């Protein structure tokens, strides 16, 4: 069984360091084999798709007004995954909707998730994802849209010093144990409409340089504006 942590964490000197390249399909292979993923200082090549795991199940069928079927398939990442100082050259996908077949694919995370000081060069899709343990996206750069719409975080996620250079969508997301966006930067639309927060919530030194939408956003049941006025 190939273990990524052994491959990536080899000592290759402190000067003249070049990031090692890893294929996204090899990461998925380790997850399917139950091997914890622990990657540092690497470039991830290819489409990293968490929705196509071997444990994927058909979980729901529905039909729209015109009788067109919509099937939902869900995968579970059952092992901890950790990426530190990594660059993702292609999309990172935990949500996908097939327009032609009208099928939806979602991935959930049962163990710790870490994307610390990483760069997402293309889309990052975590729509509908459930994070059962800690989620750390601190210091990461999202060059394209970051989609966390409807995501649920069982533990307080860490988005400290994250930089969202394109739209960031947290609409309808739920943070029942709080969250930290300390010193996070939103360059384009920051969409937190209908988002539900519980305290502790850390938004100190947060920066909005584009549009922001906190309409119907709640913190402990009160409006986001009222929360800020009370805690400024």
C-alpha positions as CSV (number, residue, x, y, z in Angstrom):
1,X,0.0,0.0,0.0
2,X,1.4,3.3,-1.0
3,X,1.6,5.8,1.9
4,X,1.7,9.4,0.9
5,X,3.1,10.6,4.2
6,X,6.2,8.5,3.7
7,X,6.7,9.7,0.2
8,X,6.1,13.4,0.8
9,X,7.8,14.0,4.1
10,X,11.2,12.8,3.0
11,X,13.9,15.2,4.0
12,X,15.4,16.8,0.9
13,X,17.3,19.7,2.3
14,X,16.4,23.1,3.6
15,X,17.7,25.1,0.7
16,X,16.8,24.9,-2.9
17,X,13.5,23.1,-2.0
18,X,11.2,22.3,-4.8
19,X,7.6,21.1,-4.1
20,X,7.1,17.5,-4.9
21,X,4.3,16.6,-7.3
22,X,1.6,14.1,-6.3
23,X,-1.2,12.9,-8.5
24,X,-4.8,13.5,-7.2
25,X,-5.7,9.9,-8.1
26,X,-3.0,8.6,-5.7
27,X,-4.6,10.6,-2.8
28,X,-8.0,9.1,-3.6
29,X,-6.4,5.6,-3.7
30,X,-5.0,6.1,-0.2
31,X,-8.4,7.3,1.1
32,X,-10.1,4.2,-0.4
33,X,-7.5,2.0,1.3
34,X,-8.1,3.7,4.7
35,X,-4.7,5.3,4.8
36,X,-4.5,8.7,6.5
37,X,-3.4,11.4,4.1
38,X,-0.6,13.6,5.5
39,X,0.9,15.8,2.8
40,X,3.3,18.7,3.2
41,X,5.0,21.0,0.7
42,X,3.6,19.4,-2.4
43,X,1.8,20.2,-5.6
44,X,-1.3,18.2,-6.2
45,X,-1.8,17.5,-9.9
46,X,-5.2,16.8,-11.4
47,X,-8.8,16.9,-10.4
48,X,-9.1,15.9,-6.7
49,X,-12.6,14.4,-6.5
50,X,-13.8,13.2,-3.1
51,X,-17.3,12.4,-4.4
52,X,-16.1,9.3,-6.3
53,X,-14.9,7.0,-3.5
54,X,-15.5,3.3,-3.4
55,X,-18.0,3.7,-0.5
56,X,-20.2,5.9,-2.5
57,X,-23.9,5.2,-2.0
58,X,-27.2,6.1,-3.7
59,X,-29.0,8.0,-0.9
60,X,-31.9,9.8,-2.5
61,X,-34.2,9.9,-5.5
62,X,-36.6,12.7,-6.3
63,X,-38.6,14.1,-9.2
64,X,-39.1,17.7,-10.3
65,X,-42.4,19.2,-11.6
66,X,-41.7,17.9,-15.1
67,X,-41.0,14.3,-13.8
68,X,-37.3,14.5,-14.3
69,X,-35.4,12.4,-11.8
70,X,-32.7,13.6,-9.5
71,X,-30.5,11.0,-7.8
72,X,-28.1,11.9,-5.0
73,X,-24.9,9.9,-4.4
74,X,-22.9,10.4,-1.2
75,X,-19.3,9.4,-0.4
76,X,-17.6,9.5,3.0
77,X,-13.9,10.3,3.6
78,X,-13.4,8.0,6.6
79,X,-9.8,8.9,7.3
80,X,-8.1,12.1,8.4
81,X,-6.7,14.2,5.6
82,X,-4.0,16.9,6.1
83,X,-2.5,19.2,3.5
84,X,0.0,21.8,4.6
85,X,1.7,24.3,2.3
86,X,0.3,22.5,-0.7
87,X,-0.8,23.8,-4.1
88,X,-3.8,22.4,-5.9
89,X,-3.5,22.9,-9.7
90,X,-7.0,21.7,-10.5
91,X,-10.5,21.7,-8.9
92,X,-11.0,20.3,-5.4
93,X,-14.4,18.7,-5.4
94,X,-16.6,17.5,-2.6
95,X,-19.8,18.5,-4.5
96,X,-20.7,18.0,-8.1
97,X,-24.0,18.2,-10.1
98,X,-24.3,16.4,-13.4
99,X,-26.6,18.7,-15.4
100,X,-27.1,16.2,-18.2
101,X,-28.1,13.3,-15.9
102,X,-29.5,15.6,-13.2
103,X,-27.6,13.7,-10.6
104,X,-25.9,15.1,-7.5
105,X,-22.7,13.9,-5.9
106,X,-21.6,14.9,-2.4
107,X,-18.7,14.0,-0.1
108,X,-18.7,14.2,3.7
109,X,-15.7,14.1,6.1
110,X,-15.8,11.9,9.2
111,X,-12.3,12.7,10.5
112,X,-10.1,15.8,10.8
113,X,-9.7,17.9,7.7
114,X,-6.7,20.2,7.2
115,X,-5.9,22.5,4.3
116,X,-3.4,24.8,6.0
117,X,-1.5,27.5,4.1
118,X,-2.6,25.9,0.8
119,X,-3.3,27.5,-2.5
120,X,-6.4,26.5,-4.5
121,X,-5.7,27.6,-8.1
122,X,-9.1,26.5,-9.3
123,X,-12.6,25.9,-7.8
124,X,-13.1,24.4,-4.3
125,X,-16.5,22.8,-3.9
126,X,-17.7,21.8,-0.5
127,X,-21.5,22.4,-1.0
128,X,-23.6,20.3,1.3
129,X,-20.5,18.7,2.9
130,X,-20.7,17.7,6.5
131,X,-17.5,18.0,8.6
132,X,-17.8,15.7,11.6
133,X,-14.5,16.7,13.2
134,X,-12.2,19.8,13.1
135,X,-11.8,21.7,9.8
136,X,-8.7,23.9,9.3
137,X,-8.5,26.1,6.2
138,X,-6.3,28.8,7.9
139,X,-3.9,30.8,5.8
140,X,-5.1,29.3,2.5
141,X,-5.6,31.2,-0.7
142,X,-8.7,30.6,-2.8
143,X,-8.0,31.9,-6.3
144,X,-11.4,30.8,-7.7
145,X,-14.8,30.5,-6.2
146,X,-14.9,28.8,-2.7
147,X,-18.3,27.1,-2.3
148,X,-19.4,26.1,1.2
149,X,-23.1,26.6,0.6
150,X,-25.2,24.4,3.0
151,X,-22.0,23.0,4.6
152,X,-22.3,21.9,8.2
153,X,-19.4,22.1,10.6
154,X,-19.8,19.9,13.8
155,X,-16.7,21.5,15.3
156,X,-15.6,25.2,15.0
157,X,-13.7,25.6,11.7
158,X,-10.6,27.7,11.4
159,X,-10.5,30.2,8.4
160,X,-8.0,32.5,10.1
161,X,-6.0,34.6,7.6
162,X,-7.7,32.8,4.6
163,X,-7.7,34.9,1.4
164,X,-10.8,34.6,-0.8
165,X,-9.8,36.2,-4.1
166,X,-13.0,35.2,-5.9
167,X,-16.6,34.8,-4.6
168,X,-16.9,33.0,-1.3
169,X,-20.3,31.3,-0.7
170,X,-21.3,30.3,2.8
171,X,-25.0,30.7,2.2
172,X,-27.1,28.5,4.5
173,X,-23.9,27.1,6.1
174,X,-24.2,26.0,9.8
175,X,-21.6,26.6,12.5
176,X,-23.2,25.1,15.7
177,X,-19.9,25.2,17.7
178,X,-18.7,28.6,16.5
179,X,-16.1,29.6,13.9
180,X,-13.0,31.8,13.4
181,X,-12.5,34.1,10.5
182,X,-9.9,36.2,12.2
183,X,-8.0,38.4,9.7
184,X,-9.6,36.6,6.7
185,X,-9.8,38.7,3.5
186,X,-12.7,38.6,1.1
187,X,-11.8,40.3,-2.2
188,X,-15.1,39.7,-4.1
189,X,-18.6,38.7,-2.9
190,X,-18.8,37.3,0.6
191,X,-22.1,35.5,0.7
192,X,-23.3,34.6,4.3
193,X,-27.0,34.9,3.6
194,X,-29.1,32.7,5.9
195,X,-25.9,31.4,7.6
196,X,-26.4,30.2,11.2
197,X,-23.5,30.8,13.7
198,X,-23.2,30.0,17.3
199,X,-20.6,31.6,19.6
200,X,-17.7,31.7,20.0
201,X,-17.4,33.6,16.7
202,X,-14.1,35.4,15.9
203,X,-14.4,37.9,13.1
204,X,-11.7,40.3,14.5
205,X,-9.7,42.1,11.7
206,X,-11.8,40.5,9.0
207,X,-11.6,42.4,5.7
208,X,-14.3,42.9,3.0
209,X,-13.0,44.5,-0.1
210,X,-15.9,43.5,-2.3
211,X,-19.6,43.0,-1.7
212,X,-20.9,41.3,1.4
213,X,-24.3,39.7,2.1
214,X,-25.3,39.0,5.7
215,X,-29.0,39.2,5.1
216,X,-30.9,36.9,7.5
217,X,-27.6,35.7,9.0
218,X,-28.0,34.7,12.7
219,X,-25.6,34.5,15.6
220,X,-27.1,32.7,18.6
221,X,-30.5,33.5,17.1
222,X,-29.9,37.3,16.8
223,X,-29.1,39.2,13.6
224,X,-25.4,39.4,12.6
225,X,-25.6,43.2,12.7
226,X,-26.9,43.1,16.3
227,X,-24.1,40.7,17.2
228,X,-21.5,43.1,15.8
229,X,-22.9,46.1,17.6
230,X,-23.0,44.2,20.8
231,X,-19.5,42.8,20.5
232,X,-17.5,45.6,18.8
